[in-house]
Amino acid sequence: MSQTSMPQTAIPQTRSKPSKRYRGYVLTHQGVDKLRCQLMKLEAKTCIRQNARTIAERVQLTDIQGIHPMTVRRILQQHQGVDKASIERVFRALELLLDMGDYAHASLYTKSPKAVCQG
């Protein structure tokens, strides 16, 4: 009896490539204050409560890549770092200028007490 050897096929391993984006930025006290003040102004102007979903929709209108509402929530809550481009998209969609003092490396920044909107 002859043995026929079947060619063995390797099962391809699907590994997702690690993202090249550095997800370690959070808003500083100054950045959160600026963002929240703009959101309050928008709410007063439009009578629509601005939350992560509505902000993500606004970003979608201004940036083809858009942003996920969960990423917006991370930006607002400052619990986890996000990539700088996401912060830039949110600020651009809300017609805000992003200054260097508005964000910092998550590992180097301690969360400040809640800010009060002036203006």
N, C-alpha and C positions, 0 to 999 in steps of 0.2 A: 504494500500500500504506500502510495506516495503522499507525502504531506504537502498540501498546497499552502503556502504562506500568504496570508492576506496582508496587504499593505496596511500598516498602522497609520491612522490619521491622528495627528495631534489636535487636541481640543484647544482652540484658541482661547487664551486667557484675556478677558477684557479688563483692562485696567484703565481707569480714567487718568488722564494726564493731570498732574497737579497744576493748579491755576498759578499763573505768574503774577496775579494781583496780590498785593500786600494788604491783607484785611486786618490791619491793626490800628486804624485811626478812629478816634471818637471826637465828638464835638466838645469843645471846652465850655466853660461857664459863659464866656462871651459869645460863642457860636450858638449855644442853646438859647440864650437870651434874644439874640438877633432873630433866630428862626421862629421862636414862639411869639415874639412881637409882630412879625410879619403875618403869622398865621392868625393872630387875633384881629389884625387889620383886615385880612381877607374875609374872615368870618363876619365881621361887622359890615363889610361892603357887599358880600354875596348872600348873607343869611344862610350859609351852608357850613355845617360843622366840618372843620378840616381834620381828617384823621389819616392814618397811614394809607388807606385805600384811595382817598380823594387826592392826596399828595402824589401817589404813584400814577394816578390817571393824569394829573397835571404834568408830571414829568414825561409821560408818554406823548403828550401833545407837543412837547418842545424837543424831545430827544428820541430818535428812532430806536435806540437800544432799550429805552424805558428802564424801569426799575421795579423790583418785586415789592409789594407792600410790607413783607417781613423785613426787608432791608431798610425801608423807611422807618419801621418800628424800632429796629436796632439803633438807627441814627438818633431818633427822638429819645429813646430810653437810656442811651449811653452804656448799656450793659455789655455789649460786645463790639469789637472793632469791625469796621467795614473798610472797603477800599476807598481811596481818596476820590476816585472818579464818581462813585455813588454820591458822596457828599456834594461834589461839584454839581452833579445833575440836579439834586434837590434844590440847592441854592439858586442855580440858573433858572429852574422852573418857577421859583418863587420870586424871581427878579431881585435877588440879593447878591451882593458882592462878597465872595469868600476871601477873607483875609487870613494870613498865616496864623494869627492869634485865635482863629475860630475853630481850629482842630489841632489835635496832638496825637502822639503815639499812645495807644491805650496802656501800654506797660509803664509809661512814664507819667501818666496823668491820673490824679485822684479826683473823683467826682466832687464838685463844689455844691454848696447848698443851692436851693432853687433861686432862680433869678427873678427879679421884678422888672416888668416891661416899663421902660421910661420913654414916653413919646407918644 
